[in-house]
Amino acid sequence: MESCCKEAELQFSVFLIHQLARAWKKSPREVYHALDETHILDDYIIKHYDVLHSMGEQGLVEDITEFMKEKKAV
């Protein structure tokens, strides 16, 4: 994760990783690596924090899951 990441973005990312881990039945570590390898963590989640953090939990999980499927990572 980029060192320029603000605390709120970091907390949001950790929250989202744990929600995705539960939905995908994977460990948070596996989810982190998948998001990092596909650049979704930095280029989407952190970059678009302002919009994403206002979405509901279920909507976030569905959005990121679809994005990962497009990248064939889930």
DSSP file (Angstrom, degrees, kcal/mol; ACC not computed):
  #  RESIDUE AA STRUCTURE BP1 BP2  ACC     N-H-->O    O-->H-N    N-H-->O    O-->H-N    TCO  KAPPA ALPHA  PHI   PSI    X-CA   Y-CA   Z-CA
    1    1 A M              0   0    0      0, 0.0     9,-0.0     0, 0.0    35,-0.0   0.000 360.0 360.0 360.0 143.3    0.0    0.0    0.0
    2    2 A E    >   -     0   0    0      1,-0.1     3,-1.2     2,-0.1     0, 0.0  -0.292 360.0-134.2 -64.3 144.3    1.3    3.5   -0.8
    3    3 A S  T 3  S+     0   0    0      1,-0.2    -1,-0.1     0, 0.0     0, 0.0   0.665 102.9  67.0 -73.5 -15.1    2.9    5.4    2.0
    4    4 A C  T 3  S+     0   0    0      2,-0.0    -1,-0.2     0, 0.0     2,-0.2   0.445  73.4 123.2 -83.8   1.7    0.9    8.5    1.0
    5    5 A C    <   -     0   0    0     -3,-1.2     2,-0.1     1,-0.1    41,-0.0  -0.437  62.1-128.3 -65.5 129.4   -2.3    6.7    2.0
    6    6 A K     >  -     0   0    0     -2,-0.2     4,-2.4     1,-0.1     5,-0.2  -0.347  22.1-108.6 -75.5 160.8   -4.3    8.7    4.7
    7    7 A E  H  > S+     0   0    0      1,-0.2     4,-2.8     2,-0.2     5,-0.2   0.892 119.1  51.9 -59.0 -42.0   -5.4    7.0    7.9
    8    8 A A  H  > S+     0   0    0      1,-0.2     4,-2.3     2,-0.2    -1,-0.2   0.898 110.7  48.4 -63.2 -39.6   -9.1    7.0    6.8
    9    9 A E  H  > S+     0   0    0      2,-0.2     4,-2.4     1,-0.2    -1,-0.2   0.888 111.7  50.1 -66.8 -38.7   -8.2    5.4    3.5
   10   10 A L  H  X S+     0   0    0     -4,-2.4     4,-2.4     2,-0.2    -2,-0.2   0.934 111.6  47.0 -64.9 -46.6   -6.1    2.8    5.3
   11   11 A Q  H  X S+     0   0    0     -4,-2.8     4,-2.5     1,-0.2    -2,-0.2   0.904 112.9  50.0 -61.6 -41.9   -8.9    2.0    7.8
   12   12 A F  H  X S+     0   0    0     -4,-2.3     4,-2.8    -5,-0.2    -1,-0.2   0.917 110.0  50.5 -62.4 -44.2  -11.4    1.7    4.9
   13   13 A S  H  X S+     0   0    0     -4,-2.4     4,-2.6     2,-0.2    -2,-0.2   0.908 111.3  47.7 -62.1 -43.3   -9.1   -0.6    3.0
   14   14 A V  H  X S+     0   0    0     -4,-2.4     4,-2.1     2,-0.2    -1,-0.2   0.927 112.6  49.6 -63.6 -45.1   -8.6   -2.9    6.0
   15   15 A F  H  X S+     0   0    0     -4,-2.5     4,-2.0     1,-0.2    -2,-0.2   0.937 113.2  46.4 -56.8 -48.6  -12.4   -2.9    6.6
   16   16 A L  H  X S+     0   0    0     -4,-2.8     4,-2.8     1,-0.2     5,-0.2   0.891 108.6  54.8 -65.9 -40.6  -13.1   -3.7    2.9
   17   17 A I  H  X S+     0   0    0     -4,-2.6     4,-2.3     1,-0.2    -1,-0.2   0.910 110.3  47.2 -58.8 -42.4  -10.4   -6.5    2.8
   18   18 A H  H  X S+     0   0    0     -4,-2.1     4,-1.9     2,-0.2    -1,-0.2   0.874 111.8  49.9 -68.8 -36.6  -12.1   -8.2    5.8
   19   19 A Q  H  X S+     0   0    0     -4,-2.0     4,-2.2     2,-0.2    -2,-0.2   0.915 113.1  46.5 -66.6 -41.9  -15.6   -7.9    4.2
   20   20 A L  H  X S+     0   0    0     -4,-2.8     4,-3.1     2,-0.2     5,-0.2   0.891 108.8  55.7 -66.4 -39.4  -14.3   -9.3    1.0
   21   21 A A  H  X>S+     0   0    0     -4,-2.3     5,-2.0    -5,-0.2     4,-0.9   0.912 109.7  46.3 -59.6 -42.7  -12.5  -12.1    2.8
   22   22 A R  H  <5S+     0   0    0     -4,-1.9     3,-0.4     3,-0.2    -1,-0.2   0.933 115.8  45.2 -64.5 -45.7  -15.7  -13.1    4.5
   23   23 A A  H  <5S+     0   0    0     -4,-2.2    -2,-0.2     1,-0.2    -1,-0.2   0.876 119.7  40.2 -67.0 -38.0  -17.7  -13.0    1.2
   24   24 A W  H  <5S-     0   0    0     -4,-3.1    -1,-0.2    -5,-0.2    -2,-0.2   0.497 105.4-125.9 -90.1  -4.2  -15.0  -14.9   -0.8
   25   25 A K  T  <5S+     0   0    0     -4,-0.9     2,-0.3    -3,-0.4    -3,-0.2   0.925  70.5 120.5  56.5  47.0  -14.3  -17.3    2.0
   26   26 A K  S   <S-     0   0    0     -5,-2.0    -1,-0.2    -6,-0.2    -2,-0.1  -0.844  70.4 -92.3-130.0 167.6  -10.6  -16.5    1.9
   27   27 A S     >  -     0   0    0     -2,-0.3     4,-2.2     1,-0.1     5,-0.2  -0.484  34.6-116.1 -77.4 153.6   -8.2  -15.1    4.4
   28   28 A P  H  > S+     0   0    0      0, 0.0     4,-2.9     0, 0.0     5,-0.2   0.865 117.8  57.5 -55.9 -35.2   -7.6  -11.3    4.5
   29   29 A R  H  > S+     0   0    0      2,-0.2     4,-2.4     1,-0.2     5,-0.2   0.921 106.2  47.7 -61.6 -44.4   -4.0  -12.0    3.5
   30   30 A E  H  > S+     0   0    0      2,-0.2     4,-2.3     1,-0.2    -1,-0.2   0.908 113.2  48.3 -63.2 -41.9   -5.2  -13.8    0.3
   31   31 A V  H  X S+     0   0    0     -4,-2.2     4,-2.7     2,-0.2     5,-0.3   0.929 110.1  51.8 -64.9 -45.3   -7.6  -11.0   -0.5
   32   32 A Y  H  X S+     0   0    0     -4,-2.9     4,-2.6     1,-0.2     5,-0.2   0.938 111.1  47.5 -55.7 -48.4   -5.0   -8.3    0.1
   33   33 A H  H  X S+     0   0    0     -4,-2.4     4,-2.9     1,-0.2    -1,-0.2   0.894 111.8  50.0 -63.3 -40.1   -2.6  -10.1   -2.3
   34   34 A A  H  X S+     0   0    0     -4,-2.3     4,-1.6     2,-0.2     6,-0.3   0.921 114.0  44.8 -63.8 -43.6   -5.3  -10.5   -5.0
   35   35 A L  H  <>S+     0   0    0     -4,-2.7     6,-1.8     2,-0.2     5,-1.2   0.870 116.1  47.3 -68.0 -36.6   -6.2   -6.8   -4.7
   36   36 A D  H ><5S+     0   0    0     -4,-2.6     3,-1.2    -5,-0.3    -2,-0.2   0.926 110.4  50.7 -70.4 -45.7   -2.6   -5.7   -4.7
   37   37 A E  H 3<5S+     0   0    0     -4,-2.9    -1,-0.2     1,-0.3    -2,-0.2   0.830 114.1  44.3 -62.8 -33.4   -1.6   -8.0   -7.7
   38   38 A T  T 3<5S-     0   0    0     -4,-1.6    -1,-0.3    -5,-0.2    -2,-0.2   0.434 109.0-125.0 -91.1   0.2   -4.4   -6.6   -9.8
   39   39 A H  T <>5S+     0   0    0     -3,-1.2     4,-2.2    -4,-0.2     5,-0.3   0.584  76.4 124.3  66.3  11.8   -3.7   -3.0   -8.7
   40   40 A I  H  >X +     0   0    0     -5,-1.2     5,-2.8    -6,-0.3     4,-1.4   0.854  66.1  58.3 -68.6 -33.7   -7.3   -2.7   -7.6
   41   41 A L  I  4>S+     0   0    0     -6,-1.8     5,-2.7     3,-0.2     6,-0.3   0.969 120.3  23.3 -61.7 -54.8   -6.2   -1.7   -4.1
   42   42 A D  I  4>S+     0   0    0     -7,-0.3     5,-1.0     3,-0.2    -2,-0.2   0.925 128.6  43.4 -78.3 -46.0   -4.1    1.3   -5.1
   43   43 A D  I  <5S+     0   0    0     -4,-2.2    -3,-0.2     3,-0.1    -2,-0.2   0.621 132.8  11.4 -82.2 -12.7   -5.7    2.3   -8.5
   44   44 A Y  I  X5S+     0   0    0     -4,-1.4     4,-2.2    -5,-0.3    -3,-0.2   0.656 126.9  41.1-126.2 -58.9   -9.4    1.8   -7.5
   45   45 A I  I  4<S+     0   0    0     -5,-2.8    -3,-0.2     2,-0.2     7,-0.2   0.959 127.0  30.0 -66.0 -52.3  -10.1    1.4   -3.8
   46   46 A I  I >4<S+     0   0    0     -5,-2.7     3,-1.3    -6,-0.3     4,-0.2   0.918 120.9  52.3 -73.9 -42.6   -7.6    4.0   -2.4
   47   47 A K  T 34<S+     0   0    0     -5,-1.0     3,-0.3    -6,-0.3    -2,-0.2   0.866 119.4  35.3 -61.2 -37.0   -7.8    6.3   -5.5
   48   48 A H  T >X S+     0   0    0     -4,-2.2     4,-2.8     1,-0.2     3,-0.9  -0.005  77.5 125.7-109.2  28.1  -11.6    6.4   -5.3
   49   49 A Y  H <>  +     0   0    0     -3,-1.3     4,-2.8     1,-0.2     5,-0.2   0.883  66.6  62.9 -51.2 -44.5  -12.0    6.3   -1.6
   50   50 A D  H 34 S+     0   0    0     -3,-0.3    -1,-0.2    -4,-0.2     4,-0.2   0.846 115.0  31.3 -55.1 -37.2  -14.1    9.5   -1.6
   51   51 A V  H X4 S+     0   0    0     -3,-0.9     3,-1.2     2,-0.1     4,-0.3   0.899 119.5  51.3 -85.7 -46.5  -16.8    7.8   -3.6
   52   52 A L  H >< S+     0   0    0     -4,-2.8     3,-1.9     1,-0.3    -2,-0.2   0.845  99.2  62.2 -64.7 -36.5  -16.5    4.3   -2.4
   53   53 A H  T 3< S+     0   0    0     -4,-2.8    -1,-0.3     1,-0.3    -3,-0.1   0.681  99.3  57.8 -68.7 -13.4  -16.6    5.0    1.3
   54   54 A S  T <  S+     0   0    0     -3,-1.2    -1,-0.3    -5,-0.2    -2,-0.2   0.523  89.1  95.6 -90.8  -5.4  -20.2    6.3    0.9
   55   55 A M  S <  S-     0   0    0     -3,-1.9     2,-0.1    -4,-0.3    -3,-0.0  -0.456  84.3-100.6 -80.6 156.8  -21.4    3.1   -0.6
   56   56 A G     >  -     0   0    0     -2,-0.1     4,-2.3     1,-0.1     5,-0.2  -0.360  32.4-109.4 -72.1 158.1  -23.1    0.4    1.5
   57   57 A E  H  > S+     0   0    0      1,-0.2     4,-2.2     2,-0.2     5,-0.2   0.908 117.7  46.5 -55.5 -49.0  -21.2   -2.6    2.6
   58   58 A Q  H  > S+     0   0    0      1,-0.2     4,-2.5     2,-0.2    -1,-0.2   0.906 111.6  51.9 -63.9 -41.9  -23.1   -5.1    0.3
   59   59 A G  H  > S+     0   0    0      1,-0.2     4,-2.5     2,-0.2    -1,-0.2   0.880 109.3  50.6 -62.2 -38.6  -22.7   -2.7   -2.7
   60   60 A L  H  X S+     0   0    0     -4,-2.3     4,-2.8     2,-0.2     5,-0.3   0.938 110.4  48.2 -63.4 -48.1  -19.0   -2.4   -2.1
   61   61 A V  H  X S+     0   0    0     -4,-2.2     4,-2.3     1,-0.2    -2,-0.2   0.924 114.6  46.1 -60.5 -44.9  -18.5   -6.2   -1.9
   62   62 A E  H  X S+     0   0    0     -4,-2.5     4,-2.4     2,-0.2    -1,-0.2   0.913 112.9  50.6 -63.8 -42.7  -20.5   -6.7   -5.1
   63   63 A D  H  X S+     0   0    0     -4,-2.5     4,-2.1     2,-0.2    -2,-0.2   0.938 114.6  41.5 -61.6 -49.5  -18.7   -3.9   -6.9
   64   64 A I  H  X S+     0   0    0     -4,-2.8     4,-2.5     2,-0.2    -1,-0.2   0.876 112.9  54.9 -69.0 -36.8  -15.2   -5.2   -6.0
   65   65 A T  H  X S+     0   0    0     -4,-2.3     4,-2.2    -5,-0.3    -2,-0.2   0.930 110.1  46.2 -61.3 -45.2  -16.2   -8.8   -6.7
   66   66 A E  H  X S+     0   0    0     -4,-2.4     4,-2.2     2,-0.2    -2,-0.2   0.907 111.5  52.0 -62.7 -41.9  -17.4   -7.8  -10.2
   67   67 A F  H  X S+     0   0    0     -4,-2.1     4,-1.3     1,-0.2    -2,-0.2   0.905 110.2  48.7 -61.3 -42.2  -14.2   -5.8  -10.8
   68   68 A M  H  <>S+     0   0    0     -4,-2.5     5,-2.9     1,-0.2     6,-0.5   0.876 108.6  53.3 -66.2 -37.8  -12.1   -8.8   -9.8
   69   69 A K  H ><5S+     0   0    0     -4,-2.2     3,-1.3     3,-0.2    -2,-0.2   0.898 105.2  54.6 -64.0 -38.9  -14.1  -11.1  -12.1
   70   70 A E  H 3<5S+     0   0    0     -4,-2.2    -1,-0.2     1,-0.3    -2,-0.2   0.859 111.7  44.1 -60.6 -34.6  -13.4   -8.7  -15.0
   71   71 A K  T 3<5S-     0   0    0     -4,-1.3    -1,-0.3    -5,-0.2    -2,-0.2   0.396 114.1-124.6 -89.1   2.5   -9.7   -9.1  -14.2
   72   72 A K  T < 5S+     0   0    0     -3,-1.3    -3,-0.2    -4,-0.2    -2,-0.1   0.854  75.7 123.2  56.3  40.7  -10.3  -12.9  -13.8
   73   73 A A      <       0   0    0     -5,-2.9    -4,-0.2    -6,-0.1    -1,-0.1   0.485 360.0 360.0-107.3  -6.5   -8.9  -12.9  -10.3
   74   74 A V              0   0    0     -6,-0.5    -5,-0.1    -9,-0.1    -1,-0.1   0.357 360.0 360.0-117.4 360.0  -11.8  -14.4   -8.4
